[in-house]
Amino acid sequence: MALEIPRDIEKTLPPRVRTDLAAFSSKQQQTFVDLYKKRERNKTIMIILSIFFPIQMFFLGKVGLGIIFWLTLGGLGIWWFVEIFLTAGRTDSYNSNMAEEILADIKVS
């Protein structure tokens, strides 16, 4: 069955997820897209958060790291500055892991 995933989502998915989705029915693909859209984190918004109000780690599932960040006041500003550049990669990693989790959940059900 042809992959019916929107292009903006498809290009962000890991290759293994795209391959597995191609074998899914249209209904399963739509379920994946719906769940992915609900849980996906927007890279631009996460970067803006990291600059102006650094709470992005909590949104990316790094609660412990977020607490340490706040307790150290962003490493006295040094960690805060570095985090601005790390956030894009962390967001991509979060979205990839989340896509694989959704895929595994759909396979089970």
Secondary structure by P-SEA (a helix, b strand, c coil): ccccccaaaaaaccaaaaaaaaaccaaaaaaaaaaaaaccccaaaaaaaacccccccccccaaaaaaaaaaaccccaaaaaaaaaaaaaaaaaaaaaaaaaaaaaaaac
